[in-house]
Amino acid sequence: MAVAKLAGHRIVVVTLLAAKNTFSRHPQRLAVQPLAVVCLCALLLSACASEAKNKVTWQQDKPQITAGIAAVQHEQQASADAMQQQTTAIVSLQQKIESLEQLIQQQLDHTESLSNHVEQLHRVSNKKSKKAPVKANQKPIKLAKAEIKHPAPIKTAPSIPVVAAPVTPKVDLAALAEAEKNAYTAAYLALKSGRFDEASIAFNKQLDLYPKGEYTDQAWYWLGETRLAQGDNSKALNAFKYVADHYSNSVKHAAALLKLGQLSQSQSRYATARAYYQRLIQDHADSNLAEQARAALSNLPAKTSENEQ
C-alpha cells in the first residue's frame, strides 16, 4: 500500500513539472493544460484509492475464497481416493477371473482324465464279458463187467479242467461320482457362457458315460435348454419330455413340464399345453412354477382345435 501511494505521488509531481514546462514554452495553452493536469491527478489518486479499496475487499473475501479452495482440494482428493479404490477393485476382479479360469481349466483336465479312465474300464469289462467260459465235455464212464475170477481194473474218470470266472475290475465309485460331477459342471458352465455347441456335446457325452448317474436328470433338462438356445425345438421337447416321463422326483420335473407346456403353446397345440400345465399344477401345487402354469392356463383359448400326432 505504501509503495502504491509513493508511486502515485511521484507520478503527480512528474505530471505537474511536465505541465509547467509546457506552459512556459506554449503560453497560449493556458486554458487547457491546468484542466488536463487536474484530471490526470484525480485519475491517479482514484486509482490509489481503488487499490486500497480492493485490498480491503480481498481481506473481507479471503476466508470465503480460502474455504472454496479447500473445498475444491477436498473434492479432488475424494475423487482421487475413489479412483484408487475403483482401480484396486478392478485389479482384484481381474485376479479372481484369472483364478476362476485356471480352476475351470483344471477341472476340465481332471474330468477328461477321469472320463478316459472310465472309458478304459468299460472297454476292459466288455472284452472280458465277451469271452465265454470253456465247458469241458464230460464223457460217461463205462464200467466193464466184472468177472469173478479175474476182475477188470476200474478206470478213473478223466479230470475236468477248472476254468476261472472272469474277474470284473473294481471301479472306484468315489472317483466315478467325482468324474460325473466334473463333467456335469463343465457342460453347465459351457451352457451359461453361451458356448451352446460345446455344451450340447458335453451333455450328450455325460449321458453316454453315466446313463444312471446322480446328475442324469439334470443333464437331460439342461440338454433341452441347450437345444432350445440352438433353435432346435423338436430335440428340446424330446429332452424335456424324457425328464417329465422318467424322473418324477427330479428337482427339474416341474421345470420340464412348464417348458413342455410353453413349447406346445408356441406350436398352437393348446390341448397338449393345457395337459402339461394341469399336470404341473397337480404334481407341484405349492411351487412357484405352478403359479406360472395357472397364469398360462388362463391365457389359453377356451376352445381349441388341433391336429396332433
C-alpha positions in Angstrom: 0.0 0.0 0.0 2.8 2.4 0.9 4.6 1.6 -2.4 1.5 2.3 -4.3 1.0 5.7 -2.6 4.6 6.7 -3.1 4.4 5.8 -6.8 1.2 7.8 -7.1 2.8 10.9 -5.5 5.8 10.7 -7.8 3.6 10.4 -10.9 1.6 13.5 -9.7 4.8 15.5 -9.2 6.2 14.5 -12.6 3.0 15.4 -14.2 2.9 18.9 -12.6 6.5 19.6 -13.7 5.7 18.5 -17.2 2.7 20.8 -17.3 4.8 23.7 -16.0 7.5 23.2 -18.8 4.8 23.0 -21.4 3.2 26.2 -20.1 6.5 28.1 -20.2 7.0 27.0 -23.9 3.4 27.4 -25.0 1.6 30.2 -23.1 -1.3 30.0 -25.5 -2.5 26.7 -23.9 -3.2 28.3 -20.6 -6.8 27.4 -20.6 -6.3 23.7 -21.5 -3.3 22.5 -19.5 -4.5 23.1 -15.9 -7.7 21.2 -16.6 -5.8 18.2 -18.1 -3.4 18.2 -15.2 -6.2 18.2 -12.7 -8.0 15.3 -14.4 -4.9 13.2 -14.6 -4.1 13.8 -10.9 -7.6 12.9 -10.0 -7.4 9.7 -12.0 -4.2 8.6 -10.3 -5.4 9.4 -6.9 -8.6 7.5 -7.6 -6.5 4.5 -8.7 -4.6 4.6 -5.5 -7.9 4.8 -3.6 -9.4 1.9 -5.6 -6.3 -0.2 -4.9 -6.8 0.5 -1.2 -10.5 -0.4 -1.5 -9.7 -3.6 -3.4 -7.3 -4.6 -0.7 -9.9 -4.2 1.9 -12.3 -6.2 -0.2 -9.7 -9.1 -0.5 -9.3 -9.1 3.2 -13.1 -9.4 3.6 -13.4 -12.2 0.9 -10.2 -14.0 1.9 -11.9 -16.5 4.3 -14.7 -17.4 1.8 -12.2 -17.8 -1.1 -9.8 -19.9 1.1 -12.8 -22.1 2.1 -13.7 -22.5 -1.5 -10.2 -23.5 -2.4 -10.1 -26.0 0.5 -13.4 -27.5 -0.7 -12.1 -27.9 -4.2 -9.0 -29.6 -2.9 -11.1 -31.9 -0.7 -13.3 -32.9 -3.7 -10.2 -33.5 -5.8 -8.7 -35.7 -3.0 -12.0 -37.6 -2.7 -12.1 -38.2 -6.4 -8.5 -39.4 -6.4 -9.3 -41.8 -3.5 -12.4 -43.1 -5.3 -10.4 -43.6 -8.5 -7.8 -45.5 -6.5 -10.5 -47.7 -4.9 -12.0 -48.4 -8.3 -8.6 -49.3 -9.7 -7.9 -51.7 -6.8 -11.4 -53.3 -7.2 -10.8 -53.8 -11.0 -7.4 -55.4 -10.4 -8.9 -57.7 -7.7 -11.8 -58.7 -10.1 -9.3 -59.5 -12.8 -7.3 -61.6 -10.5 -10.4 -63.5 -9.4 -11.4 -64.1 -13.0 -8.0 -65.4 -13.9 -8.1 -67.7 -10.8 -11.6 -69.0 -11.8 -10.4 -69.6 -15.4 -7.5 -71.6 -14.1 -9.7 -73.6 -11.7 -12.2 -74.4 -14.6 -9.3 -75.5 -16.8 -8.0 -77.7 -14.1 -11.5 -79.3 -13.6 -11.8 -79.8 -17.3 -8.5 -81.5 -17.5 -9.3 -83.7 -14.4 -12.7 -84.5 -16.0 -11.1 -85.5 -19.2 -8.6 -87.7 -17.4 -11.4 -89.4 -15.4 -13.5 -89.9 -18.4 -10.7 -91.6 -20.3 -10.1 -93.8 -17.3 -13.8 -94.8 -17.1 -13.9 -95.5 -20.9 -10.8 -97.7 -20.5 -12.5 -99.6 -17.7 -15.6 -100.1 -19.8 -13.6 -101.4 -22.7 -11.8 -103.9 -20.4 -15.1 -105.0 -18.9 -16.7 -105.5 -22.3 -13.7 -107.5 -23.6 -13.8 -109.9 -20.7 -17.5 -110.3 -20.7 -17.4 -111.4 -24.4 -15.1 -114.4 -23.5 -17.4 -117.3 -22.6 -16.0 -119.9 -20.2 -15.0 -123.1 -21.8 -17.1 -126.1 -20.8 -15.5 -129.5 -20.5 -17.1 -132.4 -22.4 -17.5 -135.0 -19.8 -17.8 -138.5 -21.3 -19.8 -141.1 -19.4 -17.7 -143.7 -17.6 -18.3 -147.2 -18.8 -17.6 -149.9 -16.3 -16.5 -153.3 -17.6 -18.4 -156.3 -16.4 -16.6 -157.9 -13.5 -15.6 -161.5 -13.7 -15.5 -163.5 -10.6 -12.1 -165.0 -11.2 -10.4 -162.1 -13.0 -11.9 -158.8 -12.1 -11.0 -155.9 -14.5 -9.3 -152.9 -13.1 -11.5 -149.8 -12.5 -10.8 -146.9 -14.9 -10.6 -143.5 -13.3 -12.7 -140.7 -14.7 -10.9 -138.0 -16.8 -10.1 -134.8 -14.9 -12.3 -131.9 -15.6 -10.4 -128.6 -16.2 -11.4 -125.8 -13.9 -12.0 -122.5 -15.7 -11.6 -119.4 -13.6 -14.5 -117.0 -13.8 -13.8 -113.6 -15.4 -12.6 -111.1 -12.9 -14.6 -107.8 -13.0 -12.3 -104.9 -12.5 -13.0 -102.9 -9.3 -14.4 -99.4 -10.0 -13.6 -96.6 -7.7 -17.2 -95.3 -7.0 -15.9 -92.1 -5.4 -13.7 -91.3 -8.4 -16.6 -92.2 -10.7 -19.0 -89.8 -8.9 -16.4 -87.1 -8.9 -15.8 -87.5 -12.6 -19.6 -87.3 -13.3 -19.9 -84.2 -11.2 -17.0 -82.5 -13.0 -18.4 -83.4 -16.4 -21.8 -82.0 -15.5 -20.2 -78.8 -14.1 -18.1 -78.3 -17.3 -21.1 -78.8 -19.5 -23.3 -76.4 -17.4 -20.6 -73.7 -17.4 -20.3 -74.0 -21.2 -24.1 -73.5 -21.5 -24.1 -70.5 -19.2 -21.2 -69.0 -21.1 -23.1 -69.2 -24.4 -21.0 -72.0 -25.9 -24.0 -74.0 -26.9 -22.4 -76.4 -29.3 -19.7 -77.3 -26.7 -22.4 -77.7 -24.0 -24.5 -79.9 -26.3 -21.6 -82.2 -26.9 -20.6 -82.3 -23.3 -24.1 -83.1 -22.0 -24.5 -85.9 -24.6 -21.2 -87.4 -23.6 -22.1 -87.3 -19.9 -25.4 -89.1 -20.6 -23.5 -91.8 -22.6 -20.9 -92.3 -19.8 -23.3 -92.0 -16.9 -26.8 -93.1 -18.0 -27.9 -93.7 -14.4 -25.7 -91.2 -12.6 -26.6 -88.7 -9.9 -26.8 -85.8 -12.4 -28.5 -87.6 -15.3 -31.9 -86.0 -14.8 -30.4 -82.5 -14.7 -28.2 -83.2 -17.6 -31.3 -84.2 -19.7 -33.0 -80.9 -18.6 -30.1 -78.7 -19.4 -29.6 -80.5 -22.7 -33.2 -79.4 -23.5 -32.3 -75.8 -22.6 -29.2 -76.1 -24.8 -31.3 -77.4 -27.8 -33.8 -74.6 -27.1 -31.0 -72.0 -27.3 -29.8 -73.5 -30.5 -33.3 -73.2 -32.0 -33.9 -76.9 -32.2 -37.3 -77.0 -30.6 -38.0 -80.6 -31.5 -35.0 -82.0 -29.8 -35.5 -79.7 -26.9 -39.1 -81.0 -26.5 -37.8 -84.6 -26.5 -35.2 -83.8 -23.8 -37.8 -82.2 -21.5 -40.3 -85.0 -22.1 -37.7 -87.5 -21.1 -37.3 -85.7 -17.7 -41.1 -85.4 -17.3 -41.7 -89.2 -18.0 -38.7 -90.8 -16.3 -37.7 -88.5 -13.4 -40.9 -87.6 -11.4 -38.8 -86.9 -8.3 -36.3 -84.7 -10.0 -35.7 -81.2 -9.0 -36.2 -80.3 -12.7 -39.5 -82.2 -13.1 -41.7 -79.1 -12.7 -39.5 -77.0 -14.9 -39.6 -79.7 -17.6 -43.4 -79.7 -17.5 -43.5 -76.0 -17.8 -41.2 -76.0 -20.8 -43.3 -78.7 -22.4 -46.4 -76.6 -21.9 -44.8 -73.5 -23.3 -43.3 -75.2 -26.3 -46.7 -76.8 -27.1 -48.4 -73.5 -26.7 -45.9 -71.8 -29.1 -46.8 -74.5 -31.6 -50.5 -73.8 -31.2 -51.0 -77.3 -29.7 -53.2 -75.9 -27.0 -54.8 -79.1 -25.7 -51.3 -80.6 -25.2 -50.2 -77.4 -23.5 -53.2 -77.5 -21.2 -52.5 -81.1 -20.3 -48.9 -80.3 -19.3 -49.9 -77.2 -17.3 -52.6 -79.2 -15.4 -50.1 -82.0 -14.7 -47.6 -79.4 -13.3 -50.3 -77.9 -11.1 -51.3 -81.3 -9.9 -47.8 -82.7 -9.2 -46.3 -79.5 -7.8 -49.2 -77.5 -6.5 -47.2 -75.4 -4.0 -44.4 -74.4 -6.3 -43.8 -71.1 -8.0 -43.8 -72.8 -11.4 -47.4 -73.9 -10.6 -48.4 -70.3 -10.4 -46.9 -69.7 -13.8 -48.8 -72.7 -15.1 -52.1 -71.3 -13.7 -51.4 -67.9 -15.4 -50.6 -69.7 -18.7 -53.8 -71.7 -18.5 -55.9 -68.5 -18.1 -54.4 -67.2 -21.3 -55.1 -70.3 -23.4 -58.1 -70.2 -25.8 -61.3 -71.7 -24.3 -61.9 -73.9 -27.3 -59.1 -75.5 -29.2 -59.0 -77.5 -32.4 -55.7 -79.0 -33.4 -54.3 -82.0 -35.2 -51.7 -83.6 -33.0 -49.6 -86.6 -33.9 
